[in-house]
Amino acid sequence: MSASAVTTELIINAYRQGYFPMAHGRYGNIGFYYFEPRGIIPLDEKFIVRRSLRKVIEQQRFTISVDAAFEKVMLACARYDELPDDEIWISEEMLFLYRELHHKGIAHSVEAWKDGKLVGGLYGLTVGSVFCGESMFSNEPFASQAALVYLIEYLRKHNYTLLDAQMESEHLKQFGLFTVPQDEYLRLLDDALMNQTLWDSI
């Protein structure tokens, strides 16, 4: 599939079928993929907040916002100035497409600020009652983790039923991430797509 063929509608339909986009370099084409097994972050009591992180949150070390700096978060996640091109999967075209999805109220970000500076955050996309997590970044210890805890609280409050993390990682396993086969993920996804959840300000 050529990059020029990718639209916001195609991206939304891909998520609804269990796929997600990744580009081949900063200016490369966009492809659609799934990981086997699929990583899921629990939204129930199985979500883990370590004592050290809980202490940081209680100290209110960071100011958390939502949808206040979507493009800045995505650019930070892209890491254009840090990675070689063959390791970059958030392309310039993806930035454009997700900016459009953000304007449509479909793609969202959670930001962590310290002394007025953006120091961490995450972004993803919502379909039905699913939040499809895409990427996160942190320039201060615990910043992106605090943003993730804030996201979990929001998703619980607004009756989201699934948080897709795409792939397993050691970093996310500390929060209770578990994996399921792709066919099981598709069953969970189908159930979640039957529930329409609106994204509000937190």
N, C-alpha and C positions, 0 to 999 in steps of 0.2 A: 504494500500500500504506500503510495507516495505521500509526502507530507502535505502537499496541496489538497489532497482528498480528505483531510481530517477537518471536521467541523465540531462545534460544541455539541450538536445533536448526536453525532457519532460517538463522542466521548461519553455522553450520558447513557446511550444505549449499550455501550461496552460495559460500563459499570453494572448496569442492570442485568447483564448476562455473565457477570463474574470475572470480567477482564479489566485491566487498567493500562493506561498508556505509559510508555517510556520511549525517550528519543535516543538516537545514536549520535551523541555529541551535541555541542551547543547549536550547531546549524544543521544537524542531521535529520533524517526522516523519523517519523513517529510510528512505532509498532504497538500492538496490543498483546498483553501477556497475562498469565496467571501462574502462581507458584503452588507447587505440590510438595508438602502439605501447606494449607493456608493458615496464616497466623491470625489469631483473634485475641483481642484484649477484652477480658470480662467486664461487664457492667454491673455485676452483682457483688456480693461480699467476697468473692474470690479475687477481686482487684486488690492489689497489695500496695500500701504506702509505707515504705520503710521509716523507721523511727527518725533517722537523720533528715529525711525529706519532710516528714511531718513537722519537725522542729523548725525547719526553714519556713514552711508555710505559716506556722503559728507566729513566727517572728515578723511576718509580712515583709520579708526581705525584697520581694518583687511586687510591682504593681501590675496587675493582669488586666488586659483589655481584650475585646473581641471585635474583629473586622475593622480595626483601627489602622492597620498597616499591612494589608494583605500582600501587596506587591513587594514590599520590603522583606516580608517574611519569605516569600517564594524566592526572591533573589538571593537571600542569605542561604536558603536550602540548596540552591543551584550550585553555589561554590565555584563560580567561574574563575576566580582568581587563585583558587587553591588546587583544583584537580586538573589532571591532563584531560584532553578532549575525549579520549576513549573511555573515561570513567564518568563523564557527565551524561546524565539522563534527563535533565530538565532543560529542554532547548528553548531558544528564543521564541519559537512558534508556540510551545507549550505555555510560556509566560503570557503570550497574547491571548491564547484560547482560554486559559484559566482566569485571566483578568475579565474576559467576557462572561465566563461562568459566575464569577464573583458579582459582577454587575447585575446578573440575572437572579442573584440570591441563592445560588446553588453551591458555589465554592466559598469556603470560610477559613478564617485564621484566628488563632488565639496567640496573643503577644504577651511577653514578659518584659517589663521595663525596670530599669534601675537608674536613679538620678536622671530621669528624663531621656535615657538612652535605651534603644531596643537591644536587648541582650539575649533573647531567646524566643522561641515560638514554634508553632506548627501550623500546618494547613491541610485541608482535605475537602471532600465533596460529599454532599448529602443527596441520597435518593431514598424515597420512602422513609422508613425509620432506621436507615443505615447511615453511619458516618464512615466514609472510606478515607482512612488516614493515608496521606501521601508522604510527607516528610516533616522533619523537625530539625531545629538547629539550636545551638547554645554557645554563647560567648562568655558565659559565667556559670560556675558550678551550680547545678540544680535548676537553672532557668527554664529549660525546656520541660523538665520533669514537673515543675510547678504548673506550667501551662497545661500539661497533660492531665494532672489531677483536677484542675479547674474544668477542663473539657469533660472529664468523666462526670463531675457533679452536674454539669449542665445537661448532658445526655440523659442522665438518670431523671432529672427534674422534668424533662420534656418528653419522657417516655420513648426514647430511642431504644431499640432492641438489639442492635448489632454494631460493633466497632471493628471494622476490618483493618488489620495491620499489614495485610498482604503477605509478608514473609516473617519467619522467625528470626529473632536476633537476641544475643545475650543481653543487650541493653534493655529490651522490652520484656524479657523473661522475668526480670526482677519485679515487674508489676503484675505478674500472674498470667502473662500471655500463654496461650495454649494453641495447639494446632489440630486441624481436622483435615481429612481428605477433601479434595476439591468438590466431589459430588455431595458430601455432607454440607460443605459451605454453600453450595447452590441451593440446597433445601432450606438452610437458614436464611439465605438471601431472599428466596421466594416468599417465605413467611413474612420477612421484614418489609418487603415491597408492597405487601397488602395493607400496611399501615402508613398513612401519610402524616408525617410530623413536620410542623412548621418551625423554622429557625427564627428565634426571637433574640432580642438583646438580653444579655445575662443580667 
